[in-house]
């Protein structure tokens, strides 16, 4: 992680509160902030509940 220039966030399923159900992104972001490597996030949505744009916006909201 100390050499990472960016991180890719690939989400598929959100719960009712907007959290991704298979990966603890809050924990991952906390680790990145602690290491000081959070620079860029690539965002992808691969789920079937939202349209692609809606899924990416939900991903962005979660990461913010």
Secondary structure, DSSP 4 states (H G I P E B T S, - for coil): -TT-S-EEEEE--B-TTS-BSSS-HHHHHHHHHHHT----EEEEE--SSS-HHHHHHHHHHHH-
